[in-house]
Amino acid sequence: HKGDALASALLLAAAPRRMAIYDRRAQTGLGMLGLELSAAPGRYRRYMVHVESIRNTALVHGVEWTARDVDVALYRLGQPAKEA
């Protein structure tokens, strides 16, 4: 995960409206949505396909999200539940 996370952070810095950060919490968030993402080569490209699909679904419902909005949502979804 670390290599993908670092590379995605650099891509986000270069194109902040088009790219998203990938990390383990985003991976967990995808899984919670029933979306699979294997560790096979090309993971970030496949991750961005999921991000774009989520963006398109939001747009159909009148919500215009950037790729960064999606990765933040996935990150938050994938966070461990806070203990009481």
N, C-alpha and C positions, 0 to 999 in steps of 0.2 A: 504493500500500500504506500510506503513512504516515497518511492520513486514517482509513482503516479501523482501523489499529492503535491510534491515539489514542482513537478513539471506543469501541473494544472495551475498552480499559483503563479508561475511565470507567464503562462499563456493568458491568465486573467489580467495580469498587469499590462500585457501588450494590447489586449482587446477586451476591456472591462464590460462592454455591453453584450458581447457575443459569446464569451467563454464563461465557464463555471469551474469552481474548485471541486475536485474529487477528493474525498477522504473516507475513512472507515465509517464515520457516522452517516455520510451520504449513502454509502453502500448499504448500511443497515436500513436507512429510510426507504431506499428503493425496494429492499426485500419486504418491508412492511406494506408496501403498495403492491406486492406480488410481482415485481419486476426483477428479473434475474440479470446478473452481471458477473460473468466468470473472470478469473484471473488470467485468462489466455491473452497472448499478445494482442494489442489493439484495444485494451480495456477502456482507455480514455475516449477513444473514438466512439465506442459503443455506449459509453456513459453519456456522451453528448447527444447521441441519438435519443436516448431516454429523456434527457433534459429538453430537447426540442419537442418531443412528443408531449411532454407535460406542459410546455409553453403553449403549444397549439391547442391543447384541451382547454387551458385557461382562457385563451383568446376566444374560443367558441362561446364561452360563458361571459364574455365581455370584460375579462381581466387581462391587462397587458403586462406580462412579467418579462423581465430580462432573464438571461441564463443565470445570472448571479442571484436573482430573487428565488429561482428554483433551487439552486444549490443551498442557499440559506434555509429554505423550507425543508429540504431533505436532511440537512444537518440537524435541525431542531427536531424533526421527526425521529431521527436515529439516535438522539441523546438518551442515555439511560434515565429511567424514571428516578426522580429524587426520592430519597428515603425519608420517611416521616420521623 
